[in-house]
Amino acid sequence: HRAITEIKIRNSSDKTVRIDRIRVPVKNLALYEDSSGRFQTDTLLLSVFSNEKDTKMEILELKQQLDDLALVASPRLPIESGIIHQTFAKLFE
């Protein structure tokens, strides 16, 4: 089975950011099923700043956004703050 993960990118730097690939932290995401049987995960928000060390990834809970979703599985490795701090290089490996 496959699940859809929405990734929103907020570029707050003054440069164009090229993204070829992103590591999705699937162990930190909840899995949901909609009424038509499709699977979705929580949404990711990637915020890119001028200082690459300040780049962060935030997990936005999907259940609060859509009422017709049923929780299939909670995150295997929950993050208390909902924010994953990683270096820019690690996010785009």
Secondary structure, 3 states (H helix, E strand, C coil): CCEECCEEEEECCCCCCCCCCCCCCHHHCCEEECCCCCEEECEEEEEECCCHHHCEEEEECCCCCCCCCEEEECCCCCCCCCEEECCHHHHCC
